[in-house]
Amino acid sequence: MKEKQKEKRRGSVLPAAGEPYIEVSGNREILIEGSKGVLEYTAEAVRVNTDPMLMTVGGRGLNLKCISDSALIINGFITGISFEV
């Protein structure tokens, strides 16, 4: 029974077509799917174009753990996430 509840909950958070999918794991890691490119990358900030918005992940010791054509994983100590439309 609990498995069905988890599946139903996960299914309800899927983004609309063309919208980015963002998954945050505590304050240590963030997955961004639907990325159109990294605009800035420092140990304190990573700016990502997700078209229709720009997303900035702020923190300390930030690293691009994994990057592909349309997704990336940022890890480190995340202190904030902001969006610009």
URRAWO-V59798 format. One record per helix or strand of 3 or more residues. SS is the DSSP state (a for helix, b for strand). FROM is the first residue (numbers start at 1). TO is the last residue. If there is no record, write none. Layout:
ss->SS from->FROM to->TO
ss->SS from->FROM to->TO
This chain:
ss->a from->2 to->11
ss->b from->21 to->25
ss->b from->29 to->33
ss->b from->37 to->41
ss->b from->45 to->49
ss->b from->54 to->67
ss->b from->71 to->84
